[in-house]
């Protein structure tokens, strides 16, 4: 990804605020992007619930969509007032993620932006079913907005895996670091990179039996190999030592801890392939991280997946 020319912004019907729009505006002002504001709606209600009660299904549909279009017009005008070109589209249908994916296929945006609610009290993000579908299936980068005010001027943390575990292609680390560097430059942020090396389990599975892995190198050698691979990757991308972070531990725990310690505003993570299932996953570890991160999250797939 070399630029953000077109950004698809997923608006929330009936919401008093639109954090995804706020975040997209931050990016649009920095990148000169064009915004496409999309709101999706579907309500399967009995006529007794219509307002007024004598309204027909078509009248109810038209009234609801007219409200959404009016909302979009207000945000399009707000963008224009700040010199950002935007257009709005209200679509009726379900499920929402399929509407979004069809729109992505049709308009080919460089980024999709969606609001995701984070609750400090329970330290979890309230991801919807559509969120998870988009995390796994959206072919372009996906920005999950939790705090739009922390995009500009904040630290940016790129999660890398130079040992290429879990089917993660080597090129994805480089791709994420390039995206992170571009975002840090345009947003006037500070780029950091992290690799949490998880020590492999010293067992293998044959049928129903667990056996020791005789070919497994000593733990110290594995850690040193990971450290060297991480250092070489950082050197190749010009990441200084004080912004390069290497840990041995549990990724699902330590990525979140590092993000909190650095007070980052944006975390970049890569999705990995599960070829046998013919779909894309962020991975069980990263999905746990996504749930617990209090900051904005950028999910990106290898370019070959688009």
C-alpha positions in Angstrom: 0.0 0.0 0.0 1.6 3.2 -1.2 -1.3 5.7 -0.6 -4.8 6.1 0.7 -6.6 7.5 -2.3 -10.1 6.1 -1.5 -11.4 5.2 2.0 -14.6 3.3 2.6 -16.2 4.4 5.9 -18.8 2.3 7.5 -21.3 4.6 9.2 -23.5 3.5 12.1 -27.3 4.0 11.6 -28.9 6.0 14.4 -25.6 6.8 16.2 -25.1 10.2 17.8 -21.4 10.1 16.9 -19.4 8.5 14.1 -15.9 7.6 15.3 -15.1 5.8 12.0 -15.9 9.1 10.2 -13.7 11.0 12.6 -10.8 8.6 12.1 -11.2 8.6 8.3 -11.2 12.4 8.3 -7.8 12.4 10.1 -6.5 10.2 7.4 -8.2 12.1 4.6 -6.7 15.4 5.6 -3.2 13.9 5.8 -3.4 11.8 2.6 -5.7 13.8 0.5 -8.1 10.9 0.4 -11.6 10.7 -1.0 -14.2 9.2 1.3 -17.1 6.9 0.6 -19.6 6.8 3.4 -21.7 3.7 3.6 -24.6 2.9 5.8 -26.4 -0.4 5.7 -29.9 -1.0 7.1 -32.3 -3.9 7.3 -35.3 -4.2 9.7 -37.8 -7.1 9.4 -40.6 -5.6 11.4 -44.3 -6.3 11.6 -46.5 -3.5 10.3 -47.9 -2.9 13.8 -44.5 -1.4 14.8 -44.5 1.1 11.9 -44.8 4.8 12.7 -47.6 5.7 12.0 -49.2 2.3 12.5 -51.1 2.7 9.2 -47.8 3.0 7.2 -47.1 0.4 4.6 -43.9 -1.6 4.4 -42.7 0.5 1.5 -43.5 3.8 3.4 -41.6 2.5 6.4 -38.6 1.5 4.2 -38.6 4.9 2.4 -38.8 6.9 5.6 -36.0 4.9 7.2 -33.7 5.3 4.2 -34.5 8.9 3.8 -33.3 9.5 7.4 -30.1 7.7 6.6 -29.5 9.7 3.4 -30.1 12.9 5.3 -27.5 11.9 7.9 -25.0 11.0 5.1 -25.6 14.4 3.5 -24.7 16.1 6.7 -21.4 14.2 7.0 -20.6 14.8 3.3 -21.1 18.5 3.9 -19.0 18.4 7.0 -16.2 16.7 5.0 -16.5 19.3 2.3 -16.2 22.1 4.8 -12.8 20.8 5.7 -11.8 20.3 2.0 -12.4 16.6 1.9 -14.3 15.1 -1.1 -16.9 12.6 0.1 -20.0 10.9 -1.1 -22.6 8.8 0.7 -24.5 5.6 0.0 -27.4 4.0 2.0 -28.1 0.4 1.1 -30.9 -1.9 2.3 -29.9 -5.5 3.0 -28.4 -8.2 5.2 -26.0 -9.5 6.3 -24.0 -6.3 6.6 -20.6 -7.8 6.0 -21.7 -9.2 2.7 -22.9 -5.7 1.6 -19.5 -4.3 2.6 -17.5 -7.0 0.9 -19.6 -6.5 -2.3 -18.9 -2.7 -2.1 -15.2 -3.3 -1.7 -15.2 -5.5 -4.8 -17.1 -2.9 -6.7 -15.3 0.3 -5.7 -11.9 -1.1 -4.7 -11.0 1.2 -1.8 -7.5 1.3 -0.3 -8.9 1.0 3.2 -12.1 0.2 5.1 -12.7 2.0 8.4 -15.1 0.7 11.0 -15.9 1.6 14.6 -15.4 -1.0 17.3 -16.4 -0.3 20.9 -13.8 -0.9 23.6 -15.0 -1.3 27.3 -12.2 -0.6 29.8 -14.2 -2.2 32.6 -14.1 -5.7 31.1 -11.1 -5.1 28.9 -12.8 -6.4 25.8 -13.9 -5.1 22.5 -17.5 -5.6 21.6 -16.9 -7.1 18.1 -20.0 -7.9 16.2 -20.4 -10.9 13.8 -19.8 -8.5 11.0 -16.6 -7.3 12.6 -15.1 -10.8 12.7 -16.2 -11.5 9.1 -14.5 -8.3 7.9 -11.4 -9.0 10.0 -11.1 -12.4 8.3 -12.4 -11.7 4.8 -11.9 -8.1 3.9 -9.3 -8.1 1.0 -8.0 -4.6 1.7 -6.6 -3.2 5.0 -9.2 -2.8 7.7 -8.9 0.0 10.4 -10.9 -0.8 13.5 -11.4 2.4 15.3 -11.6 2.5 19.1 -10.2 6.0 19.8 -9.9 8.3 16.7 -8.2 11.0 18.8 -5.2 8.7 19.2 -4.4 8.4 15.5 -2.4 11.6 14.8 0.9 12.2 16.6 0.8 8.8 18.4 3.1 5.9 18.6 2.4 3.2 16.0 3.3 -0.5 16.8 3.8 -3.0 14.1 3.6 -6.7 15.2 6.1 -8.8 13.1 7.0 -12.5 13.0 10.3 -12.8 11.3 10.4 -16.6 12.0 7.3 -16.9 9.7 5.3 -19.2 12.0 1.6 -20.1 11.4 1.9 -20.0 7.6 2.8 -16.3 7.8 4.6 -15.3 4.6 7.9 -13.4 5.0 6.7 -10.6 2.7 3.9 -9.7 5.1 6.3 -8.4 7.7 7.9 -6.1 5.2 4.5 -5.0 3.9 3.3 -4.1 7.4 6.5 -2.2 8.2 6.1 -0.2 5.0 2.5 0.6 5.8 3.5 1.5 9.4 6.3 3.8 8.1 3.9 5.5 5.7 1.3 6.1 8.4 3.9 7.3 10.9 5.2 9.8 8.4 1.8 11.2 7.4 0.4 11.1 10.9 3.6 12.5 12.5 3.8 9.5 14.7 6.6 7.3 16.1 7.1 3.9 14.5 7.8 0.9 16.8 8.0 -2.8 16.0 7.5 -5.8 18.2 8.2 -9.5 17.9 7.0 -11.8 20.7 8.8 -15.1 20.3 6.8 -18.0 21.6 8.9 -21.0 22.5 7.7 -24.0 20.5 6.2 -26.9 22.4 8.8 -29.7 22.6 6.3 -32.4 21.6 4.8 -33.7 18.4 1.7 -35.7 17.6 1.6 -39.0 15.8 -1.9 -40.4 15.6 -3.2 -40.3 19.2 0.3 -40.4 20.7 2.5 -37.4 21.8 6.2 -37.9 21.2 9.2 -35.7 22.0 10.7 -33.8 19.1 14.2 -35.1 18.8 15.0 -32.7 16.0 14.1 -29.6 18.0 17.1 -27.3 18.6 17.9 -26.2 22.1 15.7 -23.4 23.5 18.6 -21.0 23.7 19.4 -21.5 20.0 15.8 -21.0 19.0 15.7 -17.7 20.9 18.9 -16.5 19.5 17.8 -17.3 16.0 14.6 -15.4 16.5 16.5 -12.5 18.0 18.9 -12.3 15.0 16.0 -12.6 12.5 14.2 -9.7 14.3 17.3 -7.6 14.4 18.0 -8.1 10.7 14.5 -7.2 9.8 14.7 -4.0 11.9 18.0 -3.0 10.3 16.6 -3.6 6.8 13.8 -1.2 7.6 15.7 1.4 9.5 14.0 0.9 12.8 16.3 2.2 15.6 17.2 0.0 18.5 15.1 2.0 21.0 12.0 1.4 18.9 12.7 -2.2 18.2 11.2 -4.6 20.8 11.9 -8.3 21.1 10.4 -10.5 23.9 10.1 -14.1 24.7 6.7 -14.9 26.0 3.1 -15.3 25.2 2.0 -13.2 22.2 -1.6 -12.8 23.3 -0.5 -11.4 26.6 2.7 -9.5 25.7 1.5 -7.7 22.6 -1.3 -6.1 24.7 1.1 -5.3 27.5 3.6 -3.7 25.2 0.9 -1.6 23.5 -0.2 -0.4 26.9 3.3 0.3 28.1 4.2 2.4 25.0 0.7 4.0 25.0 0.4 3.4 21.3 -2.5 4.8 19.3 -2.4 2.3 16.5 -1.3 -1.4 16.2 -0.7 -3.0 12.9 -1.2 -6.8 12.6 -1.1 -9.2 9.7 -3.7 -11.9 8.7 -2.4 -15.4 7.9 -3.7 -18.0 5.6 -5.3 -21.3 6.5 -5.2 -22.9 3.0 -7.0 -26.1 3.9 -10.0 -24.1 5.0 -9.7 -21.8 1.9 -10.1 -18.6 4.0 -8.1 -16.0 5.9 -7.7 -15.8 9.6 -5.9 -13.4 11.9 -5.1 -16.5 14.0 -6.4 -17.5 17.4 -3.6 -15.6 19.2 -4.1 -12.4 17.3 -7.9 -12.6 17.7 -7.4 -12.6 21.4 -5.1 -9.6 21.1 -7.6 -7.7 19.0 -10.3 -8.3 21.6 -8.1 -6.7 24.4 -6.3 -3.9 22.7 -7.6 -0.5 23.9 -6.2 1.4 20.8 -7.0 1.5 17.1 -6.1 -1.6 15.1 -5.0 -2.0 11.5 -5.4 -5.5 10.0 -3.7 -6.2 6.7 -3.3 -9.3 4.4 -0.5 -10.1 2.0 -1.0 -8.3 -1.3 -1.4 -11.6 -3.1 -4.6 -12.2 -1.1 -6.4 -9.2 -2.6 
